[in-house]
């Protein structure tokens, strides 16, 4: 069991790039810890962030009238 994920692992878990990851940290939507020069994020923090995201409501397709 991992207690913390690296930035690269967190990006893979969130399916986002490093720029978006660091933007989420900067905005306070995600919190991380620093160990020396490494930025680490707890798996519970990723789960909390994902649970807080709103559901996607996809619009129904309209039929074309020809």
N, CA, C and O atoms as a DFTB+ gen file, in Angstrom:
264 C
 N C O
     1  1       0.846      -1.188       0.000
     2  2       0.000       0.000       0.000
     3  2       0.881       1.237       0.000
     4  3       1.818       1.356       0.790
     5  1       0.561       2.157      -0.906
     6  2       1.295       3.408      -0.973
     7  2       0.627       4.443      -0.084
     8  3      -0.598       4.562      -0.066
     9  1       1.431       5.186       0.647
    10  2       0.905       6.232       1.513
    11  2       0.818       7.563       0.790
    12  3       0.047       8.438       1.188
    13  1       1.606       7.726      -0.275
    14  2       1.594       8.964      -1.044
    15  2       2.015       8.675      -2.478
    16  3       2.801       7.764      -2.739
    17  1       1.481       9.459      -3.392
    18  2       1.785       9.315      -4.805
    19  2       2.638      10.487      -5.269
    20  3       2.494      11.603      -4.771
    21  1       3.524      10.230      -6.222
    22  2       4.291      11.310      -6.822
    23  2       3.382      12.102      -7.761
    24  3       2.260      11.688      -8.048
    25  1       3.871      13.225      -8.226
    26  2       3.089      14.035      -9.154
    27  2       2.757      13.236     -10.416
    28  3       1.642      13.317     -10.931
    29  1       3.712      12.477     -10.901
    30  2       3.493      11.674     -12.111
    31  2       2.407      10.623     -11.882
    32  3       1.539      10.426     -12.732
    33  1       2.458       9.951     -10.733
    34  2       1.451       8.933     -10.411
    35  2       0.077       9.563     -10.200
    36  3      -0.939       8.998     -10.606
    37  1       0.047      10.730      -9.569
    38  2      -1.223      11.422      -9.350
    39  2      -1.830      11.861     -10.677
    40  3      -3.045      11.776     -10.861
    41  1      -1.004      12.323     -11.593
    42  2      -1.494      12.708     -12.923
    43  2      -2.104      11.505     -13.634
    44  3      -3.144      11.620     -14.283
    45  1      -1.456      10.360     -13.510
    46  2      -1.985       9.147     -14.135
    47  2      -3.314       8.756     -13.494
    48  3      -4.241       8.342     -14.189
    49  1      -3.410       8.888     -12.166
    50  2      -4.647       8.535     -11.472
    51  2      -5.785       9.480     -11.845
    52  3      -6.937       9.057     -11.940
    53  1      -5.468      10.755     -12.054
    54  2      -6.482      11.748     -12.398
    55  2      -6.708      11.865     -13.901
    56  3      -7.640      12.533     -14.349
    57  1      -5.840      11.206     -14.678
    58  2      -5.904      11.278     -16.129
    59  2      -5.776      12.725     -16.602
    60  3      -6.558      13.193     -17.430
    61  1      -4.781      13.421     -16.064
    62  2      -4.533      14.803     -16.466
    63  2      -3.028      15.005     -16.606
    64  3      -2.234      14.153     -16.205
    65  1      -2.655      16.126     -17.171
    66  2      -1.247      16.454     -17.339
    67  2      -0.691      17.174     -16.123
    68  3      -1.421      17.538     -15.201
    69  1       0.626      17.371     -16.146
    70  2       1.281      18.039     -15.028
    71  2       0.806      19.483     -14.872
    72  3       0.661      19.968     -13.750
    73  1       0.566      20.167     -15.977
    74  2       0.124      21.559     -15.908
    75  2      -1.207      21.651     -15.184
    76  3      -1.369      22.493     -14.301
    77  1      -2.158      20.809     -15.537
    78  2      -3.470      20.801     -14.875
    79  2      -3.328      20.403     -13.413
    80  3      -3.990      20.974     -12.547
    81  1      -2.464      19.424     -13.131
    82  2      -2.241      18.964     -11.769
    83  2      -1.737      20.106     -10.889
    84  3      -2.263      20.341      -9.801
    85  1      -0.719      20.810     -11.367
    86  2      -0.177      21.916     -10.577
    87  2      -1.147      23.097     -10.504
    88  3      -1.118      23.858      -9.537
    89  1      -2.002      23.257     -11.512
    90  2      -3.040      24.289     -11.450
    91  2      -4.056      23.952     -10.359
    92  3      -4.508      24.844      -9.641
    93  1      -4.415      22.683     -10.230
    94  2      -5.334      22.253      -9.175
    95  2      -4.716      22.467      -7.796
    96  3      -5.410      22.844      -6.852
    97  1      -3.414      22.227      -7.683
    98  2      -2.727      22.488      -6.415
    99  2      -2.713      23.984      -6.117
   100  3      -2.966      24.398      -4.985
   101  1      -2.420      24.783      -7.122
   102  2      -2.342      26.232      -6.945
   103  2      -3.671      26.858      -6.565
   104  3      -3.716      27.831      -5.812
   105  1      -4.755      26.297      -7.089
   106  2      -6.081      26.836      -6.793
   107  2      -6.618      26.344      -5.453
   108  3      -7.622      26.859      -4.961
   109  1      -5.960      25.358      -4.865
   110  2      -6.410      24.829      -3.583
   111  2      -7.418      23.702      -3.701
   112  3      -7.899      23.197      -2.687
   113  1      -7.745      23.298      -4.919
   114  2      -8.697      22.198      -5.109
   115  2      -8.093      20.868      -4.666
   116  3      -8.807      19.966      -4.228
   117  1      -6.783      20.756      -4.782
   118  2      -6.044      19.589      -4.301
   119  2      -5.006      20.071      -3.294
   120  3      -4.444      21.155      -3.443
   121  1      -4.760      19.271      -2.284
   122  2      -3.687      19.600      -1.344
   123  2      -2.623      18.525      -1.416
   124  3      -2.920      17.346      -1.613
   125  1      -1.388      18.946      -1.254
   126  2      -0.262      18.026      -1.350
   127  2       0.691      18.283      -0.194
   128  3       0.562      19.261       0.543
   129  1       1.641      17.386      -0.060
   130  2       2.689      17.549       0.926
   131  2       4.019      17.578       0.186
   132  3       4.128      17.086      -0.937
   133  1       5.003      18.143       0.811
   134  2       6.321      18.213       0.195
   135  2       7.309      17.452       1.070
   136  3       7.364      17.641       2.285
   137  1       8.077      16.597       0.431
   138  2       9.126      15.839       1.097
   139  2      10.415      16.171       0.366
   140  3      10.709      15.605      -0.687
   141  1      11.179      17.093       0.933
   142  2      12.356      17.579       0.226
   143  2      11.897      18.371      -0.985
   144  3      11.178      19.361      -0.848
   145  1      12.306      17.944      -2.162
   146  2      11.877      18.615      -3.396
   147  2      10.677      17.940      -4.048
   148  3      10.116      18.460      -5.013
   149  1      10.286      16.784      -3.522
   150  2       9.175      16.036      -4.117
   151  2       7.830      16.545      -3.633
   152  3       7.648      16.838      -2.452
   153  1       6.895      16.645      -4.559
   154  2       5.501      16.950      -4.229
   155  2       4.768      15.619      -4.194
   156  3       4.766      14.875      -5.175
   157  1       4.153      15.325      -3.070
   158  2       3.431      14.066      -2.896
   159  2       1.974      14.354      -2.562
   160  3       1.648      15.358      -1.929
   161  1       1.118      13.460      -2.997
   162  2      -0.312      13.611      -2.727
   163  2      -0.831      12.285      -2.180
   164  3      -0.478      11.213      -2.671
   165  1      -1.662      12.378      -1.169
   166  2      -2.222      11.176      -0.550
   167  2      -3.338      10.620      -1.440
   168  3      -4.100      11.389      -2.025
   169  1      -3.440       9.292      -1.545
   170  2      -4.516       8.696      -2.339
   171  2      -5.912       9.117      -1.859
   172  3      -6.838       9.235      -2.661
   173  1      -6.055       9.342      -0.550
   174  2      -7.348       9.786      -0.009
   175  2      -7.720      11.164      -0.551
   176  3      -8.900      11.469      -0.722
   177  1      -6.715      11.995      -0.820
   178  2      -6.961      13.333      -1.364
   179  2      -7.480      13.238      -2.797
   180  3      -8.360      14.000      -3.198
   181  1      -6.935      12.307      -3.557
   182  2      -7.415      12.104      -4.927
   183  2      -8.852      11.595      -4.895
   184  3      -9.686      12.048      -5.680
   185  1      -9.148      10.666      -4.001
   186  2     -10.504      10.128      -3.875
   187  2     -11.479      11.226      -3.457
   188  3     -12.597      11.282      -3.970
   189  1     -11.073      12.100      -2.534
   190  2     -11.927      13.200      -2.091
   191  2     -12.212      14.161      -3.246
   192  3     -13.348      14.595      -3.441
   193  1     -11.171      14.485      -4.002
   194  2     -11.320      15.397      -5.132
   195  2     -12.258      14.810      -6.184
   196  3     -13.140      15.508      -6.685
   197  1     -12.075      13.541      -6.517
   198  2     -12.906      12.893      -7.532
   199  2     -14.364      12.802      -7.084
   200  3     -15.274      12.969      -7.896
   201  1     -14.586      12.540      -5.802
   202  2     -15.953      12.443      -5.284
   203  2     -16.652      13.800      -5.303
   204  3     -17.878      13.860      -5.398
   205  1     -15.896      14.879      -5.215
   206  2     -16.479      16.221      -5.183
   207  2     -16.808      16.758      -6.581
   208  3     -17.490      17.776      -6.705
   209  1     -16.337      16.095      -7.616
   210  2     -16.610      16.570      -8.978
   211  2     -18.084      16.379      -9.325
   212  3     -18.684      15.373      -8.948
   213  1     -18.670      17.339     -10.042
   214  2     -20.078      17.188     -10.420
   215  2     -20.236      16.140     -11.519
   216  3     -19.320      15.934     -12.316
   217  1     -21.375      15.486     -11.565
   218  2     -21.601      14.506     -12.629
   219  2     -21.767      15.212     -13.978
   220  3     -22.199      16.362     -14.046
   221  1     -21.425      14.516     -15.014
   222  2     -21.564      15.064     -16.364
   223  2     -22.939      14.709     -16.889
   224  3     -23.326      13.540     -16.917
   225  1     -23.653      15.700     -17.294
   226  2     -24.974      15.490     -17.872
   227  2     -24.858      15.718     -19.377
   228  3     -24.801      16.858     -19.837
   229  1     -24.825      14.636     -20.129
   230  2     -24.685      14.766     -21.572
   231  2     -26.049      15.040     -22.198
   232  3     -27.029      14.368     -21.878
   233  1     -26.108      16.011     -23.075
   234  2     -27.388      16.294     -23.726
   235  2     -27.767      15.166     -24.681
   236  3     -26.902      14.489     -25.236
   237  1     -29.044      14.979     -24.860
   238  2     -29.490      13.958     -25.800
   239  2     -29.285      14.468     -27.213
   240  3     -29.333      15.671     -27.471
   241  1     -29.062      13.557     -28.100
   242  2     -28.850      13.932     -29.491
   243  2     -30.157      14.362     -30.135
   244  3     -31.213      13.769     -29.915
   245  1     -30.052      15.389     -30.919
   246  2     -31.217      15.819     -31.696
   247  2     -31.174      15.145     -33.052
   248  3     -30.116      15.001     -33.665
   249  1     -32.315      14.746     -33.492
   250  2     -32.382      14.154     -34.827
   251  2     -32.402      15.252     -35.863
   252  3     -33.039      16.293     -35.702
   253  1     -31.694      14.984     -36.910
   254  2     -31.685      15.953     -38.025
   255  2     -32.975      15.831     -38.805
   256  3     -33.468      14.733     -39.063
   257  1     -33.499      16.956     -39.166
   258  2     -34.677      16.947     -40.039
   259  2     -34.217      17.373     -41.419
   260  3     -33.650      18.450     -41.604
   261  1     -34.468      16.523     -42.359
   262  2     -33.978      16.802     -43.713
   263  2     -35.052      17.283     -44.618
   264  3     -34.794      17.559     -45.790
